[in-house]
Amino acid sequence: MLKVLDGFMDAAKTYTLFDYACLKIALITFGILLGVYFTEIFLRYTLAIWTVFIVSYAWIGYRTLVAYRKR
């Protein structure tokens, strides 16, 4: 399993900006599709989903704007 993950990480190191854009678009559209098909299930967990989003967004913002600048 670690070899597979290492292979993914090595491949990601060679991604271009266009590759990352395609990855993000694919993930966003997959999330939209899940939301469309499972609307009734996710409506009950709206607060939890917002909480996960805000925490992860804050973490990425911190890592991008604060932590990496200290290096």
PDB file of N, H, CA, C and O in Angstrom:
ATOM      1  N   MET A   1       0.818  -1.195   0.000  1.00  0.00           N
ATOM      2  CA  MET A   1       0.000   0.000   0.000  1.00  0.00           C
ATOM      3  C   MET A   1       0.865   1.264   0.000  1.00  0.00           C
ATOM      4  O   MET A   1       0.535   2.253  -0.655  1.00  0.00           O
ATOM      5  N   LEU A   2       1.964   1.220   0.735  1.00  0.00           N
ATOM      6  H   LEU A   2       2.232   0.417   1.267  1.00  0.00           H
ATOM      7  CA  LEU A   2       2.844   2.383   0.776  1.00  0.00           C
ATOM      8  C   LEU A   2       3.487   2.650  -0.576  1.00  0.00           C
ATOM      9  O   LEU A   2       3.730   3.803  -0.933  1.00  0.00           O
ATOM     10  N   LYS A   3       3.765   1.584  -1.334  1.00  0.00           N
ATOM     11  H   LYS A   3       3.568   0.647  -1.044  1.00  0.00           H
ATOM     12  CA  LYS A   3       4.329   1.773  -2.671  1.00  0.00           C
ATOM     13  C   LYS A   3       3.345   2.503  -3.573  1.00  0.00           C
ATOM     14  O   LYS A   3       3.734   3.357  -4.371  1.00  0.00           O
ATOM     15  N   VAL A   4       2.076   2.163  -3.441  1.00  0.00           N
ATOM     16  H   VAL A   4       1.760   1.470  -2.793  1.00  0.00           H
ATOM     17  CA  VAL A   4       1.045   2.816  -4.249  1.00  0.00           C
ATOM     18  C   VAL A   4       0.978   4.293  -3.894  1.00  0.00           C
ATOM     19  O   VAL A   4       0.936   5.144  -4.783  1.00  0.00           O
ATOM     20  N   LEU A   5       0.968   4.607  -2.599  1.00  0.00           N
ATOM     21  H   LEU A   5       1.002   3.916  -1.876  1.00  0.00           H
ATOM     22  CA  LEU A   5       0.916   5.999  -2.160  1.00  0.00           C
ATOM     23  C   LEU A   5       2.164   6.762  -2.592  1.00  0.00           C
ATOM     24  O   LEU A   5       2.078   7.919  -3.004  1.00  0.00           O
ATOM     25  N   ASP A   6       3.312   6.119  -2.498  1.00  0.00           N
ATOM     26  H   ASP A   6       3.382   5.179  -2.164  1.00  0.00           H
ATOM     27  CA  ASP A   6       4.548   6.768  -2.965  1.00  0.00           C
ATOM     28  C   ASP A   6       4.477   7.054  -4.463  1.00  0.00           C
ATOM     29  O   ASP A   6       4.939   8.097  -4.925  1.00  0.00           O
ATOM     30  N   GLY A   7       3.899   6.123  -5.213  1.00  0.00           N
ATOM     31  H   GLY A   7       3.524   5.276  -4.838  1.00  0.00           H
ATOM     32  CA  GLY A   7       3.737   6.340  -6.649  1.00  0.00           C
ATOM     33  C   GLY A   7       2.825   7.523  -6.935  1.00  0.00           C
ATOM     34  O   GLY A   7       3.100   8.322  -7.830  1.00  0.00           O
ATOM     35  N   PHE A   8       1.727   7.636  -6.168  1.00  0.00           N
ATOM     36  H   PHE A   8       1.503   6.986  -5.442  1.00  0.00           H
ATOM     37  CA  PHE A   8       0.824   8.782  -6.327  1.00  0.00           C
ATOM     38  C   PHE A   8       1.544  10.085  -6.004  1.00  0.00           C
ATOM     39  O   PHE A   8       1.387  11.077  -6.716  1.00  0.00           O
ATOM     40  N   MET A   9       2.321  10.085  -4.945  1.00  0.00           N
ATOM     41  H   MET A   9       2.448   9.279  -4.366  1.00  0.00           H
ATOM     42  CA  MET A   9       3.035  11.297  -4.554  1.00  0.00           C
ATOM     43  C   MET A   9       4.079  11.679  -5.605  1.00  0.00           C
ATOM     44  O   MET A   9       4.239  12.860  -5.912  1.00  0.00           O
ATOM     45  N   ASP A  10       4.783  10.704  -6.155  1.00  0.00           N
ATOM     46  H   ASP A  10       4.653   9.744  -5.906  1.00  0.00           H
ATOM     47  CA  ASP A  10       5.759  10.994  -7.208  1.00  0.00           C
ATOM     48  C   ASP A  10       5.079  11.552  -8.448  1.00  0.00           C
ATOM     49  O   ASP A  10       5.592  12.474  -9.083  1.00  0.00           O
ATOM     50  N   ALA A  11       3.932  10.995  -8.790  1.00  0.00           N
ATOM     51  H   ALA A  11       3.516  10.247  -8.274  1.00  0.00           H
ATOM     52  CA  ALA A  11       3.199  11.499  -9.955  1.00  0.00           C
ATOM     53  C   ALA A  11       2.698  12.915  -9.705  1.00  0.00           C
ATOM     54  O   ALA A  11       2.736  13.753 -10.605  1.00  0.00           O
ATOM     55  N   ALA A  12       2.234  13.186  -8.499  1.00  0.00           N
ATOM     56  H   ALA A  12       2.203  12.505  -7.767  1.00  0.00           H
ATOM     57  CA  ALA A  12       1.715  14.519  -8.171  1.00  0.00           C
ATOM     58  C   ALA A  12       2.814  15.577  -8.224  1.00  0.00           C
ATOM     59  O   ALA A  12       2.537  16.744  -8.499  1.00  0.00           O
ATOM     60  N   LYS A  13       4.044  15.181  -7.966  1.00  0.00           N
ATOM     61  H   LYS A  13       4.269  14.232  -7.742  1.00  0.00           H
ATOM     62  CA  LYS A  13       5.156  16.132  -8.024  1.00  0.00           C
ATOM     63  C   LYS A  13       5.402  16.643  -9.437  1.00  0.00           C
ATOM     64  O   LYS A  13       6.007  17.700  -9.621  1.00  0.00           O
ATOM     65  N   THR A  14       4.937  15.900 -10.430  1.00  0.00           N
ATOM     66  H   THR A  14       4.446  15.042 -10.280  1.00  0.00           H
ATOM     67  CA  THR A  14       5.150  16.310 -11.810  1.00  0.00           C
ATOM     68  C   THR A  14       3.926  16.997 -12.409  1.00  0.00           C
ATOM     69  O   THR A  14       3.943  17.361 -13.584  1.00  0.00           O
ATOM     70  N   TYR A  15       2.866  17.180 -11.626  1.00  0.00           N
ATOM     71  H   TYR A  15       2.852  16.885 -10.671  1.00  0.00           H
ATOM     72  CA  TYR A  15       1.655  17.825 -12.128  1.00  0.00           C
ATOM     73  C   TYR A  15       1.942  19.271 -12.521  1.00  0.00           C
ATOM     74  O   TYR A  15       2.740  19.965 -11.892  1.00  0.00           O
ATOM     75  N   THR A  16       1.268  19.694 -13.574  1.00  0.00           N
ATOM     76  H   THR A  16       0.619  19.130 -14.085  1.00  0.00           H
ATOM     77  CA  THR A  16       1.324  21.091 -13.983  1.00  0.00           C
ATOM     78  C   THR A  16       0.107  21.811 -13.394  1.00  0.00           C
ATOM     79  O   THR A  16      -0.753  21.193 -12.766  1.00  0.00           O
ATOM     80  N   LEU A  17       0.052  23.103 -13.605  1.00  0.00           N
ATOM     81  H   LEU A  17       0.751  23.605 -14.115  1.00  0.00           H
ATOM     82  CA  LEU A  17      -1.089  23.875 -13.143  1.00  0.00           C
ATOM     83  C   LEU A  17      -2.379  23.364 -13.781  1.00  0.00           C
ATOM     84  O   LEU A  17      -3.411  23.293 -13.114  1.00  0.00           O
ATOM     85  N   PHE A  18      -2.329  23.013 -15.045  1.00  0.00           N
ATOM     86  H   PHE A  18      -1.490  23.071 -15.586  1.00  0.00           H
ATOM     87  CA  PHE A  18      -3.496  22.477 -15.738  1.00  0.00           C
ATOM     88  C   PHE A  18      -3.943  21.153 -15.122  1.00  0.00           C
ATOM     89  O   PHE A  18      -5.141  20.902 -14.994  1.00  0.00           O
ATOM     90  N   ASP A  19      -2.984  20.301 -14.737  1.00  0.00           N
ATOM     91  H   ASP A  19      -2.010  20.505 -14.841  1.00  0.00           H
ATOM     92  CA  ASP A  19      -3.317  19.023 -14.108  1.00  0.00           C
ATOM     93  C   ASP A  19      -4.046  19.244 -12.781  1.00  0.00           C
ATOM     94  O   ASP A  19      -5.041  18.576 -12.501  1.00  0.00           O
ATOM     95  N   TYR A  20      -3.550  20.185 -11.962  1.00  0.00           N
ATOM     96  H   TYR A  20      -2.742  20.727 -12.190  1.00  0.00           H
ATOM     97  CA  TYR A  20      -4.212  20.483 -10.701  1.00  0.00           C
ATOM     98  C   TYR A  20      -5.599  21.083 -10.917  1.00  0.00           C
ATOM     99  O   TYR A  20      -6.526  20.798 -10.159  1.00  0.00           O
ATOM    100  N   ALA A  21      -5.741  21.908 -11.944  1.00  0.00           N
ATOM    101  H   ALA A  21      -4.987  22.139 -12.559  1.00  0.00           H
ATOM    102  CA  ALA A  21      -7.048  22.482 -12.259  1.00  0.00           C
ATOM    103  C   ALA A  21      -8.029  21.373 -12.630  1.00  0.00           C
ATOM    104  O   ALA A  21      -9.175  21.384 -12.180  1.00  0.00           O
ATOM    105  N   CYS A  22      -7.594  20.429 -13.435  1.00  0.00           N
ATOM    106  H   CYS A  22      -6.663  20.420 -13.801  1.00  0.00           H
ATOM    107  CA  CYS A  22      -8.464  19.312 -13.803  1.00  0.00           C
ATOM    108  C   CYS A  22      -8.821  18.465 -12.592  1.00  0.00           C
ATOM    109  O   CYS A  22      -9.961  18.021 -12.461  1.00  0.00           O
ATOM    110  N   LEU A  23      -7.863  18.238 -11.711  1.00  0.00           N
ATOM    111  H   LEU A  23      -6.936  18.598 -11.817  1.00  0.00           H
ATOM    112  CA  LEU A  23      -8.133  17.479 -10.492  1.00  0.00           C
ATOM    113  C   LEU A  23      -9.177  18.184  -9.631  1.00  0.00           C
ATOM    114  O   LEU A  23     -10.114  17.549  -9.147  1.00  0.00           O
ATOM    115  N   LYS A  24      -9.020  19.484  -9.442  1.00  0.00           N
ATOM    116  H   LYS A  24      -8.258  20.000  -9.835  1.00  0.00           H
ATOM    117  CA  LYS A  24      -9.972  20.249  -8.633  1.00  0.00           C
ATOM    118  C   LYS A  24     -11.364  20.243  -9.268  1.00  0.00           C
ATOM    119  O   LYS A  24     -12.365  20.085  -8.568  1.00  0.00           O
ATOM    120  N   ILE A  25     -11.427  20.411 -10.573  1.00  0.00           N
ATOM    121  H   ILE A  25     -10.615  20.540 -11.141  1.00  0.00           H
ATOM    122  CA  ILE A  25     -12.716  20.397 -11.262  1.00  0.00           C
ATOM    123  C   ILE A  25     -13.379  19.029 -11.106  1.00  0.00           C
ATOM    124  O   ILE A  25     -14.586  18.945 -10.875  1.00  0.00           O
ATOM    125  N   ALA A  26     -12.599  17.965 -11.231  1.00  0.00           N
ATOM    126  H   ALA A  26     -11.619  18.032 -11.419  1.00  0.00           H
ATOM    127  CA  ALA A  26     -13.149  16.620 -11.077  1.00  0.00           C
ATOM    128  C   ALA A  26     -13.691  16.409  -9.663  1.00  0.00           C
ATOM    129  O   ALA A  26     -14.773  15.848  -9.489  1.00  0.00           O
ATOM    130  N   LEU A  27     -12.943  16.856  -8.657  1.00  0.00           N
ATOM    131  H   LEU A  27     -12.064  17.311  -8.798  1.00  0.00           H
ATOM    132  CA  LEU A  27     -13.392  16.679  -7.275  1.00  0.00           C
ATOM    133  C   LEU A  27     -14.630  17.525  -6.975  1.00  0.00           C
ATOM    134  O   LEU A  27     -15.540  17.065  -6.284  1.00  0.00           O
ATOM    135  N   ILE A  28     -14.669  18.733  -7.478  1.00  0.00           N
ATOM    136  H   ILE A  28     -13.930  19.106  -8.039  1.00  0.00           H
ATOM    137  CA  ILE A  28     -15.833  19.596  -7.252  1.00  0.00           C
ATOM    138  C   ILE A  28     -17.067  19.012  -7.924  1.00  0.00           C
ATOM    139  O   ILE A  28     -18.138  18.960  -7.318  1.00  0.00           O
ATOM    140  N   THR A  29     -16.926  18.573  -9.169  1.00  0.00           N
ATOM    141  H   THR A  29     -16.056  18.615  -9.661  1.00  0.00           H
ATOM    142  CA  THR A  29     -18.095  18.019  -9.848  1.00  0.00           C
ATOM    143  C   THR A  29     -18.545  16.708  -9.218  1.00  0.00           C
ATOM    144  O   THR A  29     -19.742  16.424  -9.192  1.00  0.00           O
ATOM    145  N   PHE A  30     -17.619  15.905  -8.712  1.00  0.00           N
ATOM    146  H   PHE A  30     -16.646  16.136  -8.734  1.00  0.00           H
ATOM    147  CA  PHE A  30     -17.992  14.685  -8.007  1.00  0.00           C
ATOM    148  C   PHE A  30     -18.776  15.025  -6.737  1.00  0.00           C
ATOM    149  O   PHE A  30     -19.766  14.366  -6.421  1.00  0.00           O
ATOM    150  N   GLY A  31     -18.333  16.048  -6.016  1.00  0.00           N
ATOM    151  H   GLY A  31     -17.528  16.584  -6.273  1.00  0.00           H
ATOM    152  CA  GLY A  31     -19.060  16.477  -4.826  1.00  0.00           C
ATOM    153  C   GLY A  31     -20.452  16.987  -5.156  1.00  0.00           C
ATOM    154  O   GLY A  31     -21.403  16.723  -4.421  1.00  0.00           O
ATOM    155  N   ILE A  32     -20.575  17.711  -6.252  1.00  0.00           N
ATOM    156  H   ILE A  32     -19.802  17.925  -6.849  1.00  0.00           H
ATOM    157  CA  ILE A  32     -21.886  18.198  -6.679  1.00  0.00           C
ATOM    158  C   ILE A  32     -22.793  17.024  -7.037  1.00  0.00           C
ATOM    159  O   ILE A  32     -23.966  16.999  -6.663  1.00  0.00           O
ATOM    160  N   LEU A  33     -22.244  16.057  -7.763  1.00  0.00           N
ATOM    161  H   LEU A  33     -21.291  16.077  -8.068  1.00  0.00           H
ATOM    162  CA  LEU A  33     -23.037  14.882  -8.118  1.00  0.00           C
ATOM    163  C   LEU A  33     -23.503  14.116  -6.880  1.00  0.00           C
ATOM    164  O   LEU A  33     -24.654  13.683  -6.812  1.00  0.00           O
ATOM    165  N   LEU A  34     -22.614  13.949  -5.905  1.00  0.00           N
ATOM    166  H   LEU A  34     -21.680  14.301  -5.960  1.00  0.00           H
ATOM    167  CA  LEU A  34     -23.029  13.290  -4.667  1.00  0.00           C
ATOM    168  C   LEU A  34     -24.133  14.079  -3.975  1.00  0.00           C
ATOM    169  O   LEU A  34     -25.092  13.500  -3.465  1.00  0.00           O
ATOM    170  N   GLY A  35     -23.997  15.383  -3.961  1.00  0.00           N
ATOM    171  H   GLY A  35     -23.219  15.853  -4.376  1.00  0.00           H
ATOM    172  CA  GLY A  35     -25.019  16.216  -3.345  1.00  0.00           C
ATOM    173  C   GLY A  35     -26.357  16.119  -4.055  1.00  0.00           C
ATOM    174  O   GLY A  35     -27.407  16.160  -3.414  1.00  0.00           O
ATOM    175  N   VAL A  36     -26.327  15.991  -5.372  1.00  0.00           N
ATOM    176  H   VAL A  36     -25.474  15.957  -5.893  1.00  0.00           H
ATOM    177  CA  VAL A  36     -27.568  15.877  -6.138  1.00  0.00           C
ATOM    178  C   VAL A  36     -28.250  14.546  -5.864  1.00  0.00           C
ATOM    179  O   VAL A  36     -29.462  14.498  -5.656  1.00  0.00           O
ATOM    180  N   TYR A  37     -27.480  13.472  -5.863  1.00  0.00           N
ATOM    181  H   TYR A  37     -26.496  13.511  -6.032  1.00  0.00           H
ATOM    182  CA  TYR A  37     -28.067  12.151  -5.706  1.00  0.00           C
ATOM    183  C   TYR A  37     -28.450  11.818  -4.262  1.00  0.00           C
ATOM    184  O   TYR A  37     -29.360  11.020  -4.037  1.00  0.00           O
ATOM    185  N   PHE A  38     -27.780  12.408  -3.301  1.00  0.00           N
ATOM    186  H   PHE A  38     -27.041  13.056  -3.485  1.00  0.00           H
ATOM    187  CA  PHE A  38     -28.020  12.067  -1.901  1.00  0.00           C
ATOM    188  C   PHE A  38     -28.477  13.275  -1.093  1.00  0.00           C
ATOM    189  O   PHE A  38     -28.084  13.430   0.063  1.00  0.00           O
ATOM    190  N   THR A  39     -29.293  14.122  -1.683  1.00  0.00           N
ATOM    191  H   THR A  39     -29.612  13.996  -2.622  1.00  0.00           H
ATOM    192  CA  THR A  39     -29.729  15.357  -1.036  1.00  0.00           C
ATOM    193  C   THR A  39     -30.407  15.102   0.298  1.00  0.00           C
ATOM    194  O   THR A  39     -30.083  15.753   1.291  1.00  0.00           O
ATOM    195  N   GLU A  40     -31.333  14.174   0.331  1.00  0.00           N
ATOM    196  H   GLU A  40     -31.596  13.645  -0.476  1.00  0.00           H
ATOM    197  CA  GLU A  40     -32.101  13.921   1.555  1.00  0.00           C
ATOM    198  C   GLU A  40     -31.215  13.450   2.702  1.00  0.00           C
ATOM    199  O   GLU A  40     -31.452  13.797   3.859  1.00  0.00           O
ATOM    200  N   ILE A  41     -30.203  12.667   2.381  1.00  0.00           N
ATOM    201  H   ILE A  41     -30.010  12.386   1.441  1.00  0.00           H
ATOM    202  CA  ILE A  41     -29.300  12.162   3.417  1.00  0.00           C
ATOM    203  C   ILE A  41     -28.458  13.291   3.988  1.00  0.00           C
ATOM    204  O   ILE A  41     -28.299  13.392   5.204  1.00  0.00           O
ATOM    205  N   PHE A  42     -27.909  14.153   3.109  1.00  0.00           N
ATOM    206  H   PHE A  42     -28.038  14.071   2.121  1.00  0.00           H
ATOM    207  CA  PHE A  42     -26.988  15.193   3.546  1.00  0.00           C
ATOM    208  C   PHE A  42     -27.682  16.364   4.224  1.00  0.00           C
ATOM    209  O   PHE A  42     -27.043  17.083   4.991  1.00  0.00           O
ATOM    210  N   LEU A  43     -28.949  16.577   3.971  1.00  0.00           N
ATOM    211  H   LEU A  43     -29.468  15.992   3.347  1.00  0.00           H
ATOM    212  CA  LEU A  43     -29.660  17.697   4.591  1.00  0.00           C
ATOM    213  C   LEU A  43     -29.682  17.591   6.111  1.00  0.00           C
ATOM    214  O   LEU A  43     -29.667  18.604   6.810  1.00  0.00           O
ATOM    215  N   ARG A  44     -29.717  16.372   6.613  1.00  0.00           N
ATOM    216  H   ARG A  44     -29.729  15.550   6.044  1.00  0.00           H
ATOM    217  CA  ARG A  44     -29.730  16.174   8.070  1.00  0.00           C
ATOM    218  C   ARG A  44     -28.395  16.543   8.708  1.00  0.00           C
ATOM    219  O   ARG A  44     -28.342  16.822   9.906  1.00  0.00           O
ATOM    220  N   TYR A  45     -27.327  16.550   7.933  1.00  0.00           N
ATOM    221  H   TYR A  45     -27.370  16.324   6.960  1.00  0.00           H
ATOM    222  CA  TYR A  45     -25.982  16.775   8.463  1.00  0.00           C
ATOM    223  C   TYR A  45     -25.373  18.085   7.982  1.00  0.00           C
ATOM    224  O   TYR A  45     -24.151  18.206   7.902  1.00  0.00           O
ATOM    225  N   THR A  46     -26.196  19.046   7.668  1.00  0.00           N
ATOM    226  H   THR A  46     -27.189  18.948   7.734  1.00  0.00           H
ATOM    227  CA  THR A  46     -25.706  20.307   7.124  1.00  0.00           C
ATOM    228  C   THR A  46     -24.739  21.003   8.080  1.00  0.00           C
ATOM    229  O   THR A  46     -23.694  21.490   7.650  1.00  0.00           O
ATOM    230  N   LEU A  47     -25.068  21.057   9.350  1.00  0.00           N
ATOM    231  H   LEU A  47     -25.918  20.661   9.699  1.00  0.00           H
ATOM    232  CA  LEU A  47     -24.190  21.711  10.327  1.00  0.00           C
ATOM    233  C   LEU A  47     -22.838  21.009  10.410  1.00  0.00           C
ATOM    234  O   LEU A  47     -21.801  21.670  10.459  1.00  0.00           O
ATOM    235  N   ALA A  48     -22.839  19.694  10.427  1.00  0.00           N
ATOM    236  H   ALA A  48     -23.682  19.157  10.387  1.00  0.00           H
ATOM    237  CA  ALA A  48     -21.581  18.949  10.494  1.00  0.00           C
ATOM    238  C   ALA A  48     -20.745  19.173   9.230  1.00  0.00           C
ATOM    239  O   ALA A  48     -19.524  19.310   9.308  1.00  0.00           O
ATOM    240  N   ILE A  49     -21.393  19.210   8.083  1.00  0.00           N
ATOM    241  H   ILE A  49     -22.385  19.099   8.020  1.00  0.00           H
ATOM    242  CA  ILE A  49     -20.671  19.427   6.833  1.00  0.00           C
ATOM    243  C   ILE A  49     -20.062  20.823   6.798  1.00  0.00           C
ATOM    244  O   ILE A  49     -18.915  20.989   6.382  1.00  0.00           O
ATOM    245  N   TRP A  50     -20.824  21.832   7.234  1.00  0.00           N
ATOM    246  H   TRP A  50     -21.756  21.697   7.572  1.00  0.00           H
ATOM    247  CA  TRP A  50     -20.288  23.190   7.301  1.00  0.00           C
ATOM    248  C   TRP A  50     -19.113  23.261   8.277  1.00  0.00           C
ATOM    249  O   TRP A  50     -18.125  23.945   8.007  1.00  0.00           O
ATOM    250  N   THR A  51     -19.212  22.566   9.398  1.00  0.00           N
ATOM    251  H   THR A  51     -20.014  22.011   9.617  1.00  0.00           H
ATOM    252  CA  THR A  51     -18.133  22.574  10.389  1.00  0.00           C
ATOM    253  C   THR A  51     -16.857  21.967   9.802  1.00  0.00           C
ATOM    254  O   THR A  51     -15.773  22.528   9.960  1.00  0.00           O
ATOM    255  N   VAL A  52     -16.985  20.839   9.137  1.00  0.00           N
ATOM    256  H   VAL A  52     -17.866  20.384   9.009  1.00  0.00           H
ATOM    257  CA  VAL A  52     -15.815  20.201   8.513  1.00  0.00           C
ATOM    258  C   VAL A  52     -15.221  21.128   7.457  1.00  0.00           C
ATOM    259  O   VAL A  52     -14.002  21.270   7.374  1.00  0.00           O
ATOM    260  N   PHE A  53     -16.072  21.757   6.652  1.00  0.00           N
ATOM    261  H   PHE A  53     -17.063  21.641   6.719  1.00  0.00           H
ATOM    262  CA  PHE A  53     -15.585  22.671   5.622  1.00  0.00           C
ATOM    263  C   PHE A  53     -14.821  23.833   6.243  1.00  0.00           C
ATOM    264  O   PHE A  53     -13.714  24.144   5.802  1.00  0.00           O
ATOM    265  N   ILE A  54     -15.386  24.478   7.253  1.00  0.00           N
ATOM    266  H   ILE A  54     -16.285  24.226   7.611  1.00  0.00           H
ATOM    267  CA  ILE A  54     -14.755  25.655   7.861  1.00  0.00           C
ATOM    268  C   ILE A  54     -13.427  25.284   8.524  1.00  0.00           C
ATOM    269  O   ILE A  54     -12.438  26.002   8.380  1.00  0.00           O
ATOM    270  N   VAL A  55     -13.408  24.176   9.243  1.00  0.00           N
ATOM    271  H   VAL A  55     -14.212  23.594   9.361  1.00  0.00           H
ATOM    272  CA  VAL A  55     -12.168  23.755   9.907  1.00  0.00           C
ATOM    273  C   VAL A  55     -11.088  23.419   8.878  1.00  0.00           C
ATOM    274  O   VAL A  55      -9.943  23.848   9.021  1.00  0.00           O
ATOM    275  N   SER A  56     -11.441  22.660   7.851  1.00  0.00           N
ATOM    276  H   SER A  56     -12.371  22.312   7.735  1.00  0.00           H
ATOM    277  CA  SER A  56     -10.435  22.297   6.844  1.00  0.00           C
ATOM    278  C   SER A  56      -9.981  23.514   6.044  1.00  0.00           C
ATOM    279  O   SER A  56      -8.805  23.622   5.699  1.00  0.00           O
ATOM    280  N   TYR A  57     -10.900  24.427   5.746  1.00  0.00           N
ATOM    281  H   TYR A  57     -11.856  24.339   6.026  1.00  0.00           H
ATOM    282  CA  TYR A  57     -10.544  25.654   5.024  1.00  0.00           C
ATOM    283  C   TYR A  57      -9.610  26.520   5.869  1.00  0.00           C
ATOM    284  O   TYR A  57      -8.643  27.081   5.354  1.00  0.00           O
ATOM    285  N   ALA A  58      -9.898  26.627   7.161  1.00  0.00           N
ATOM    286  H   ALA A  58     -10.684  26.171   7.580  1.00  0.00           H
ATOM    287  CA  ALA A  58      -9.042  27.404   8.056  1.00  0.00           C
ATOM    288  C   ALA A  58      -7.655  26.769   8.156  1.00  0.00           C
ATOM    289  O   ALA A  58      -6.647  27.476   8.171  1.00  0.00           O
ATOM    290  N   TRP A  59      -7.603  25.438   8.225  1.00  0.00           N
ATOM    291  H   TRP A  59      -8.422  24.864   8.213  1.00  0.00           H
ATOM    292  CA  TRP A  59      -6.322  24.740   8.312  1.00  0.00           C
ATOM    293  C   TRP A  59      -5.480  24.984   7.059  1.00  0.00           C
ATOM    294  O   TRP A  59      -4.294  25.301   7.158  1.00  0.00           O
ATOM    295  N   ILE A  60      -6.085  24.836   5.892  1.00  0.00           N
ATOM    296  H   ILE A  60      -7.048  24.579   5.811  1.00  0.00           H
ATOM    297  CA  ILE A  60      -5.361  25.064   4.647  1.00  0.00           C
ATOM    298  C   ILE A  60      -4.930  26.530   4.541  1.00  0.00           C
ATOM    299  O   ILE A  60      -3.825  26.820   4.083  1.00  0.00           O
ATOM    300  N   GLY A  61      -5.792  27.441   4.958  1.00  0.00           N
ATOM    301  H   GLY A  61      -6.690  27.205   5.330  1.00  0.00           H
ATOM    302  CA  GLY A  61      -5.436  28.858   4.948  1.00  0.00           C
ATOM    303  C   GLY A  61      -4.258  29.142   5.854  1.00  0.00           C
ATOM    304  O   GLY A  61      -3.344  29.877   5.480  1.00  0.00           O
ATOM    305  N   TYR A  62      -4.274  28.563   7.045  1.00  0.00           N
ATOM    306  H   TYR A  62      -5.016  27.966   7.349  1.00  0.00           H
ATOM    307  CA  TYR A  62      -3.156  28.741   7.979  1.00  0.00           C
ATOM    308  C   TYR A  62      -1.870  28.172   7.389  1.00  0.00           C
ATOM    309  O   TYR A  62      -0.830  28.830   7.398  1.00  0.00           O
ATOM    310  N   ARG A  63      -1.949  26.938   6.875  1.00  0.00           N
ATOM    311  H   ARG A  63      -2.794  26.404   6.868  1.00  0.00           H
ATOM    312  CA  ARG A  63      -0.749  26.301   6.326  1.00  0.00           C
ATOM    313  C   ARG A  63      -0.205  27.078   5.129  1.00  0.00           C
ATOM    314  O   ARG A  63       1.009  27.139   4.934  1.00  0.00           O
ATOM    315  N   THR A  64      -1.080  27.665   4.337  1.00  0.00           N
ATOM    316  H   THR A  64      -2.066  27.615   4.496  1.00  0.00           H
ATOM    317  CA  THR A  64      -0.661  28.387   3.148  1.00  0.00           C
ATOM    318  C   THR A  64      -0.132  29.768   3.481  1.00  0.00           C
ATOM    319  O   THR A  64       0.909  30.175   2.965  1.00  0.00           O
ATOM    320  N   LEU A  65      -0.831  30.490   4.334  1.00  0.00           N
ATOM    321  H   LEU A  65      -1.677  30.159   4.753  1.00  0.00           H
ATOM    322  CA  LEU A  65      -0.499  31.887   4.560  1.00  0.00           C
ATOM    323  C   LEU A  65       0.450  32.132   5.730  1.00  0.00           C
ATOM    324  O   LEU A  65       1.133  33.155   5.764  1.00  0.00           O
ATOM    325  N   VAL A  66       0.501  31.205   6.692  1.00  0.00           N
ATOM    326  H   VAL A  66      -0.054  30.373   6.664  1.00  0.00           H
ATOM    327  CA  VAL A  66       1.316  31.442   7.883  1.00  0.00           C
ATOM    328  C   VAL A  66       2.480  30.450   7.977  1.00  0.00           C
ATOM    329  O   VAL A  66       3.639  30.861   8.043  1.00  0.00           O
ATOM    330  N   ALA A  67       2.186  29.186   7.981  1.00  0.00           N
ATOM    331  H   ALA A  67       1.245  28.853   7.927  1.00  0.00           H
ATOM    332  CA  ALA A  67       3.208  28.167   8.251  1.00  0.00           C
ATOM    333  C   ALA A  67       4.292  28.131   7.185  1.00  0.00           C
ATOM    334  O   ALA A  67       5.472  28.034   7.522  1.00  0.00           O
ATOM    335  N   TYR A  68       3.929  28.205   5.915  1.00  0.00           N
ATOM    336  H   TYR A  68       2.971  28.283   5.641  1.00  0.00           H
ATOM    337  CA  TYR A  68       4.916  28.104   4.860  1.00  0.00           C
ATOM    338  C   TYR A  68       5.757  29.366   4.734  1.00  0.00           C
ATOM    339  O   TYR A  68       6.869  29.309   4.209  1.00  0.00           O
ATOM    340  N   ARG A  69       5.265  30.481   5.193  1.00  0.00           N
ATOM    341  H   ARG A  69       4.361  30.528   5.620  1.00  0.00           H
ATOM    342  CA  ARG A  69       6.045  31.731   5.129  1.00  0.00           C
ATOM    343  C   ARG A  69       7.155  31.759   6.165  1.00  0.00           C
ATOM    344  O   ARG A  69       8.131  32.491   6.003  1.00  0.00           O
ATOM    345  N   LYS A  70       7.022  30.977   7.222  1.00  0.00           N
ATOM    346  H   LYS A  70       6.229  30.382   7.353  1.00  0.00           H
ATOM    347  CA  LYS A  70       8.039  30.945   8.279  1.00  0.00           C
ATOM    348  C   LYS A  70       9.273  30.173   7.844  1.00  0.00           C
ATOM    349  O   LYS A  70      10.335  30.320   8.448  1.00  0.00           O
ATOM    350  N   ARG A  71       9.153  29.361   6.819  1.00  0.00           N
ATOM    351  H   ARG A  71       8.290  29.242   6.328  1.00  0.00           H
ATOM    352  CA  ARG A  71      10.286  28.527   6.380  1.00  0.00           C
ATOM    353  C   ARG A  71      11.314  29.312   5.650  1.00  0.00           C
ATOM    354  O   ARG A  71      12.324  28.757   5.219  1.00  0.00           O
TER     355      ARG A  71
END
